């Protein structure tokens, strides 16, 4: 998914590369000795505070770019996919290490049977290739990159936290500090939750109950949790004068979007609070948060944006898949894995898993109370699905070990089927979203693939094709609308902010006839686009004194303007 079924390590989520260079800009700012980035470089995502523009993302993904950027700037703005791949490797390695450590806590020194080995392989496949992180990998921009880093760092923190609980050693404490510091410098909500978990483990060790002879090391663990928390809060405070929040009223998006301003006004100037909890719980945990269709990609997100509940006034809401619907295996295993170590009269090794499991669950708390609903936000629950799921997988293996072979095989088959489903569901939705977001030839090829596969299965796609004389209005998710006499083909995304995207469009030719008797000095824009980058436009400029006309094409980075052609006197010009 990360390479989009092709080898293009420098690809971006959108054609203009928006949101693909934010961490590169932040890294350059660090190299110049300050935190702010060039004004306007972040577009609508920038925060204009005290005369400077700041990025709201924490700095870790930018810091890891600095070694490469010290050597070359050739790939600036195109590094997101590369570092997402590095983040996924970190996540996969820490997930595997954590699983076998958890297995030791649950099963002790028991020999690994063939059935348990199969359970282990299925779990690791589902954890690394069957979560929303696969969906995230389809869009290489900062919004999704941060979740891959966060997942790997939080799982790594949980791994070292278990090690510290089982056997407090200075080396393990330093590794715990490094990972929890990386977590809070990547995603604030996850970092705060894991800092609390580290502090709780340290306080427990300091009581002397688990290790009477190592109470002092417990205070070192507490210092690691508080130290990482202080550094993360201090960084955010320097930028925004708050230990963890950022001033949404100062974001560029707030200045240009009336709905954002209305949402802030309705919610007391903030987009967090208990009023959003019912909306998040229903949309993220509803069992029917998925959609099956008879045409490619066969599994998609629900066909409408996530609705609000309890009178909540949301900032933004998109088509949102649910956790149990898209990740059923890990969801079920994590429930079992939460209950299993919380039972009374369990051994110390199982009790050592309690705080890491609950700490990773707390990571998702920040999203539950946020007035913005989208499927990628479920990425915050992935560390819990991995840690809790690892405990659940080992527990399930233990619980079925003494059962008859037929029972073990049925259970293993069900687990494997759910794992394959999770991988297919997240890959399918990610592939579709990638094509719709990038557009252009990529979207054209996606629709062509839909048409080809539809022709092999009874043409189910033809029921989604409609016609209209003008530009499309209304519509339903996945609808293909032919406009006019095949002047254009549009695809309905099902979202409310950009419901239609262009699949194909005939070349548009504008014929402009100038009458020499009516020439006056003016600029007429044939096309104009204003965004976070320098303005792009195509314009017809006329001058009365010389009775001349010229076509001007201006593109970002081209300077004031570039003249593509000109004509004098009465003319007929095409552009």
C-alpha positions in Angstrom: 0.0 0.0 0.0 2.8 2.4 0.9 4.2 2.1 -2.7 0.8 2.0 -4.2 1.5 -1.3 -5.9 4.3 0.3 -7.9 7.8 1.4 -7.0 7.7 5.1 -6.6 9.5 5.9 -3.3 9.0 9.7 -3.8 5.3 9.7 -4.5 3.0 12.2 -2.6 -0.6 12.0 -1.6 -1.7 14.8 -4.0 -0.3 16.0 -7.2 0.9 19.4 -5.8 2.6 17.7 -2.9 0.5 19.6 -0.2 1.2 18.4 3.3 4.1 16.3 2.1 6.8 18.8 3.1 5.7 20.0 6.5 8.3 18.0 8.5 11.0 19.0 6.0 10.2 22.6 6.5 10.3 22.1 10.3 13.7 20.3 10.0 15.1 23.2 8.0 13.8 25.6 10.7 15.6 23.5 13.4 18.8 23.7 11.3 18.5 27.4 11.3 18.1 27.6 15.0 14.4 28.4 15.4 10.9 26.8 15.6 8.9 28.8 13.1 8.6 28.0 9.4 8.3 30.5 6.5 5.0 32.4 6.6 2.4 30.8 4.3 4.4 27.6 3.8 1.9 25.5 5.7 -1.2 26.8 4.0 -4.4 26.4 6.0 -2.6 24.2 8.6 -0.3 27.1 9.8 -0.7 28.8 13.1 0.1 32.5 13.0 1.3 33.4 16.5 3.2 36.4 17.6 4.2 37.3 14.0 5.5 33.8 13.1 4.0 30.7 11.6 4.2 27.4 13.6 3.3 23.8 12.8 1.0 22.1 15.3 2.7 18.7 14.9 5.3 17.7 17.5 8.9 17.6 16.2 10.1 14.0 16.3 9.4 13.2 12.6 11.2 16.4 11.6 14.2 15.6 13.9 14.8 12.3 12.2 15.0 14.0 8.8 17.9 16.2 9.8 20.7 13.7 9.3 19.7 13.2 5.7 19.1 16.9 5.1 22.6 17.7 6.3 23.9 15.7 3.4 21.5 16.6 0.6 18.4 18.8 -0.1 17.7 17.0 -3.4 14.7 15.2 -2.0 13.2 17.9 0.1 9.4 17.8 0.1 9.4 14.2 -1.1 10.6 12.4 2.0 7.3 11.5 3.5 6.9 8.0 2.0 10.5 7.1 2.8 10.1 8.0 6.5 6.7 6.3 6.7 8.5 3.1 5.5 11.1 3.6 8.3 8.3 4.2 10.8 6.5 1.0 9.7 9.7 -1.0 10.1 10.0 0.3 13.7 6.4 -0.6 14.4 6.8 -4.1 12.9 10.0 -4.8 14.9 8.6 -3.6 18.2 5.4 -5.5 17.6 7.3 -8.8 17.1 9.5 -8.2 20.1 6.5 -7.3 22.3 4.5 -10.4 21.2 7.3 -12.8 22.3 7.8 -10.9 25.5 4.1 -11.1 26.2 4.1 -14.8 25.3 6.7 -15.4 28.0 4.5 -13.6 30.6 1.4 -15.6 29.6 2.9 -19.1 28.8 6.1 -19.1 30.7 8.8 -21.5 29.4 6.2 -23.8 27.7 7.4 -25.1 24.4 5.9 -23.5 21.3 3.6 -26.0 19.5 2.7 -26.0 15.8 -0.7 -24.7 16.6 0.7 -21.9 18.8 3.2 -21.0 16.1 0.4 -20.7 13.6 -1.5 -18.5 16.1 1.6 -16.4 16.5 2.1 -16.0 12.7 -1.6 -15.0 12.2 -1.5 -12.5 14.9 1.7 -10.8 13.7 0.3 -10.7 10.2 -2.9 -9.1 11.4 -1.1 -6.6 13.7 1.4 -5.4 11.0 -0.8 -5.7 7.9 -4.4 -5.7 9.0 -5.0 -2.4 10.8 -5.9 1.1 9.9 -2.2 1.8 9.5 -2.4 0.0 6.1 -5.2 2.5 5.2 -2.9 5.3 6.4 -0.1 4.1 4.2 -2.1 4.8 1.1 -1.6 8.6 1.6 2.0 9.7 2.1 1.5 13.0 3.8 2.1 14.3 7.3 -1.4 13.5 8.6 -0.8 9.8 8.1 2.9 9.7 8.7 2.5 10.8 12.3 0.3 7.8 13.1 2.9 5.3 11.9 5.6 6.9 14.0 3.2 7.1 17.0 2.2 3.5 16.8 5.8 2.2 16.7 6.9 4.5 19.5 4.0 3.7 21.8 4.3 -0.1 21.2 8.0 0.3 21.9 7.3 2.1 25.1 4.9 -0.7 26.2 7.6 -3.3 25.4 10.3 -1.6 27.5 7.8 -0.8 30.2 7.0 -4.6 30.6 10.8 -5.2 30.6 11.2 -2.6 33.4 8.4 -4.1 35.4 9.7 -7.7 35.1 13.3 -6.8 35.8 14.2 -3.1 36.6 17.6 -2.3 35.0 19.1 1.0 34.1 19.4 0.1 30.5 15.7 -0.8 30.2 14.8 2.5 32.0 16.9 4.5 29.5 15.2 2.7 26.6 11.8 3.4 28.2 12.6 7.1 28.5 13.8 7.2 24.9 10.7 5.7 23.5 8.2 7.6 25.7 10.0 10.8 24.8 9.7 10.0 21.1 6.0 9.2 21.6 5.2 12.5 23.2 7.3 14.4 20.6 5.3 12.6 17.8 1.7 12.8 19.0 0.7 14.6 22.2 -2.3 12.5 23.2 -0.4 9.2 23.0 2.6 10.7 24.6 0.7 11.9 27.7 -1.0 8.6 28.1 2.2 6.6 28.0 4.0 9.1 30.3 1.3 8.4 32.8 1.8 4.7 32.4 5.5 5.0 32.8 5.0 7.1 36.0 2.5 4.6 37.4 4.9 1.6 36.9 7.7 3.6 38.5 5.5 4.5 41.5 4.6 0.8 41.9 8.2 -0.3 41.8 9.0 2.5 44.3 6.6 1.0 46.8 8.8 -2.1 47.0 6.1 -4.6 46.3 7.3 -6.1 43.1 11.0 -5.7 43.8 11.8 -4.9 47.4 15.6 -4.5 46.7 15.1 -2.1 43.7 12.9 0.6 45.1 15.3 3.4 44.1 15.1 2.3 40.5 11.3 2.9 40.7 12.0 6.6 41.3 14.2 6.6 38.2 11.3 5.2 36.2 9.1 8.0 37.6 11.7 10.5 36.6 11.7 9.1 33.0 7.9 9.6 32.8 7.9 13.1 34.2 11.0 14.0 32.3 9.5 13.1 28.9 6.3 14.8 29.9 8.1 18.0 30.8 10.1 18.1 27.6 6.9 17.6 25.5 4.9 20.2 27.4 7.8 22.7 27.3 8.1 22.4 23.5 4.4 23.0 23.0 4.5 25.9 25.5 7.3 27.7 23.7 5.1 27.7 20.5 1.6 28.1 21.8 1.9 29.1 25.5 0.0 26.0 26.6 1.4 22.6 27.8 -0.6 20.5 25.3 -3.2 22.5 23.4 -2.8 24.8 20.4 -4.8 28.0 19.7 -7.3 27.0 17.0 -8.4 30.6 16.7 -5.0 31.5 15.3 -5.0 28.8 12.6 -5.2 29.9 9.0 -8.0 27.4 8.4 -10.1 29.1 11.1 -9.7 32.5 9.4 -10.9 31.2 6.0 -13.6 28.7 7.0 -16.9 29.9 8.4 -17.9 26.4 9.6 -14.7 26.1 11.8 -15.5 29.5 13.3 -19.1 28.4 14.0 -17.9 25.1 15.6 -15.5 27.0 17.9 -18.2 29.5 18.9 -20.7 26.7 19.6 -18.2 24.7 21.7 -16.8 27.5 23.8 -13.7 28.1 21.7 -12.5 24.5 21.8 -13.1 21.3 19.7 -12.6 19.0 22.7 -15.0 18.0 25.4 -17.4 15.4 26.7 -20.1 16.5 24.3 -18.2 14.7 21.5 -17.9 11.4 23.4 -21.2 9.8 22.2 -20.5 10.7 18.6 -17.0 9.1 18.7 -18.1 6.0 20.6 -21.0 5.3 18.2 -19.0 5.9 15.0 -15.8 4.3 16.0 -17.3 1.2 17.6 -20.5 0.5 15.8 -20.5 -3.1 14.4 -21.9 -2.0 11.0 -19.3 0.6 10.3 -18.4 -0.9 7.0 -20.0 -1.3 3.5 -19.9 -4.1 1.0 -20.6 -3.5 -2.7 -20.7 -5.8 -5.7 -18.0 -3.9 -7.7 -14.3 -3.2 -7.0 -13.0 -2.6 -4.4 -15.9 -4.6 -2.9 -15.2 -3.4 0.7 -15.5 0.4 1.4 -16.2 2.9 4.1 -19.8 3.6 5.0 -21.5 5.6 2.2 -22.1 8.8 4.2 -20.1 11.0 6.6 -20.2 10.0 10.3 -23.3 11.5 11.9 -23.3 13.5 15.1 -25.1 12.3 18.2 -26.3 14.0 21.3 -26.5 17.4 19.7 -22.8 17.7 19.1 -21.6 20.4 16.7 -18.7 18.8 14.8 -15.9 20.6 13.2 -15.5 18.1 10.3 -16.8 14.6 9.7 -15.9 12.1 7.0 -16.9 8.6 5.9 -15.6 6.6 8.9 -15.1 2.9 9.3 -15.4 1.4 12.7 -12.8 -0.6 14.7 -14.8 -3.8 15.2 -15.9 -3.8 11.5 -12.5 -3.3 9.9 -10.3 -4.9 12.6 -12.5 -7.6 14.1 -9.7 -10.1 15.1 -7.6 -7.6 16.9 -10.6 -6.0 18.5 -11.8 -9.3 19.9 -8.3 -10.4 21.0 -7.7 -7.1 22.8 -10.9 -7.4 24.8 -9.7 -10.9 25.9 -6.2 -9.5 26.5 -7.6 -6.7 28.8 -9.6 -9.1 30.9 -7.1 -11.9 31.2 -4.4 -10.1 33.3 -7.0 -8.3 35.4 -8.3 -11.5 36.9 -7.7 -12.0 40.6 -5.0 -14.3 41.8 -2.8 -14.2 38.7 1.0 -14.5 38.8 3.4 -11.5 38.8 4.2 -11.9 35.1 0.6 -11.4 34.2 0.2 -8.5 36.6 3.2 -6.8 34.9 1.0 -6.5 31.7 -1.8 -4.6 33.4 -0.5 -1.0 33.2 1.0 -1.3 29.7 -2.4 -2.6 28.4 -4.4 0.1 30.1 -1.8 2.7 29.1 -2.2 2.0 25.4 -5.9 2.0 25.8 -5.7 5.5 27.3 -3.9 6.7 24.1 -7.3 6.6 22.3 -8.9 8.8 24.9 -7.8 12.0 23.2 -9.7 11.1 20.0 -12.9 10.1 21.8 -13.4 13.7 23.0 -12.5 15.5 19.8 -15.1 17.1 17.5 -13.6 15.7 14.3 -14.5 12.2 13.0 -12.5 10.4 10.4 -11.3 6.8 10.0 -7.6 7.6 10.2 -8.2 8.8 13.9 -8.7 5.1 14.8 -5.0 4.8 14.3 -4.6 5.9 18.0 -6.2 2.6 19.1 -3.7 0.5 17.1 -1.2 0.3 20.0 -3.9 -1.1 22.3 -5.0 -3.6 19.6 -1.4 -4.7 19.4 -0.5 -4.9 23.1 -4.0 -6.1 24.2 -4.2 -8.3 21.2 -0.9 -10.0 21.9 -2.1 -10.9 25.4 -5.4 -12.1 24.0 -3.7 -14.2 21.3 -1.4 -15.9 23.8 -4.3 -16.4 26.2 -6.4 -17.9 23.4 -3.6 -20.3 22.5 -3.3 -21.4 26.1 -7.1 -21.8 26.5 -7.4 -24.0 23.4 -4.2 -26.0 23.9 -5.9 -28.9 25.7 -8.9 -29.0 23.4 -9.4 -31.6 20.7 -7.6 -31.1 17.5 -10.8 -30.4 15.6 -11.6 -27.6 18.0 -8.1 -26.1 17.7 -8.3 -26.2 13.9 -11.7 -24.5 13.7 -10.6 -21.8 16.1 -7.3 -21.3 14.2 -9.2 -21.2 10.9 -11.6 -18.5 12.2 -8.7 -16.4 13.5 -6.9 -16.7 10.2 -10.1 -15.8 8.2 -10.6 -12.7 10.3 -7.0 -11.7 9.8 -7.2 -12.0 6.0 -10.5 -10.0 6.1 -8.9 -7.2 8.0 -5.9 -7.0 5.6 -8.2 -7.0 2.6 -10.6 -4.4 4.0 -8.0 -1.9 4.9 -6.1 -2.4 1.6 -9.3 -2.0 -0.5 -10.4 1.2 1.2 -6.9 2.7 1.2 -6.4 1.9 -2.5 -9.7 3.6 -3.4 -9.0 6.7 -1.3 -5.5 7.0 -2.7 -6.9 7.2 -6.3 -9.7 9.6 -5.3 -7.3 11.9 -3.4 -4.6 12.0 -6.1 -7.0 12.3 -9.1 -5.8 12.6 -12.6 -4.5 9.6 -14.5 -4.4 7.6 -11.3 -8.1 8.0 -10.8 -8.8 7.3 -14.4 -6.9 4.0 -14.1 -8.8 3.1 -11.0 -12.2 3.6 -12.7 -10.9 1.6 -15.7 -10.0 -1.2 -13.3 -13.5 -1.0 -11.8 -15.0 -1.3 -15.3 -12.8 -4.2 -16.3 -13.5 -6.3 -13.2 -17.2 -5.3 -13.5 -17.3 -6.7 -17.0 -16.1 -10.1 -15.6 -18.9 -10.3 -12.9 -22.1 -9.3 -14.7 -21.5 -5.5 -15.0 -22.6 -4.4 -11.5 -20.9 -1.1 -12.0 -23.4 0.0 -14.7 -26.0 0.6 -11.9 -23.7 3.3 -10.6 -23.6 5.2 -13.9 -25.9 8.2 -14.2 -26.3 11.2 -16.6 -27.0 14.9 -16.2 -26.8 17.8 -18.6 -24.8 20.0 -16.3 -22.2 19.7 -13.6 -23.3 17.1 -11.0 -25.3 18.0 -7.9 -26.3 15.7 -5.0 -25.5 12.1 -5.8 -24.5 9.0 -3.8 -21.2 7.5 -2.9 -19.3 5.7 -5.8 -21.8 7.1 -8.4 -20.2 7.8 -11.8 -21.9 10.8 -13.4 -21.6 11.5 -17.2 -22.1 15.1 -17.9 -23.6 16.4 -21.1 -22.6 14.7 -24.4 -19.7 12.9 -22.7 -18.1 16.3 -21.8 -16.9 14.9 -18.5 -17.0 11.9 -16.1 -17.2 12.5 -12.4 -17.0 10.2 -9.4 -18.9 10.8 -6.2 -16.7 10.5 -3.1 -19.5 10.3 -0.6 -18.0 13.1 1.5 -19.7 16.5 2.0 -16.7 18.8 1.4 -15.6 17.5 -2.0 -18.5 15.3 -3.2 -17.4 15.1 -6.8 -14.0 14.6 -8.4 -13.1 14.6 -12.1 -12.3 11.3 -13.6 -11.9 12.5 -17.2 -12.8 15.7 -19.0 -12.7 16.7 -22.6 -10.2 19.3 -23.5 -11.6 22.8 -23.0 -10.9 25.4 -25.6 -11.8 29.0 -25.2 -12.2 31.2 -28.3 -11.8 34.9 -27.7 -12.6 37.4 -30.5 -11.3 40.9 -30.1 -12.9 43.8 -32.0 -10.3 46.5 -32.7 -12.9 49.2 -32.2 -13.8 48.1 -28.7 -10.3 47.3 -27.2 -9.9 48.7 -23.8 -7.2 48.2 -21.1 -8.2 45.3 -18.9 -7.3 41.8 -17.5 -9.8 39.0 -18.0 -9.1 35.9 -16.1 -9.8 32.7 -18.0 -8.6 30.6 -15.1 -7.6 31.6 -11.6 -6.6 29.5 -8.5 -5.6 31.0 -5.2 -4.3 28.9 -2.5 -1.5 28.6 0.1 1.1 28.7 -2.8 1.6 31.6 -5.1 -1.4 32.4 -7.3 -1.8 30.5 -10.6 -3.8 32.0 -13.4 -4.4 32.2 -17.1 -5.5 35.7 -18.2 -6.2 37.7 -21.3 -4.6 41.2 -21.1 -5.7 43.9 -23.5 -4.2 47.4 -23.9 -6.2 50.2 -25.5 -3.3 52.5 -26.4 -1.7 50.0 -28.7 -4.7 47.9 -29.4 -2.8 44.7 -28.4 -3.8 41.6 -26.6 -1.7 38.8 -25.0 -2.3 35.6 -23.1 -0.4 35.4 -19.7 0.1 32.1 -17.9 1.4 32.4 -14.3 2.4 29.3 -12.3 3.9 29.0 -8.8 7.6 29.6 -8.9 7.6 31.1 -12.4 7.9 34.7 -11.3 5.4 37.5 -11.9 4.2 36.1 -15.3 5.3 34.4 -18.4 4.0 35.3 -21.8 3.0 32.3 -23.9 1.8 34.3 -26.9 0.5 37.6 -28.1 -1.4 39.2 -30.9 -2.0 42.7 -32.2 -5.2 44.3 -33.5 -8.3 42.3 -34.4 -7.6 38.8 -33.3 -9.0 35.4 -32.6 -7.0 33.7 -29.9 -7.3 30.2 -28.4 -6.0 29.1 -25.1 
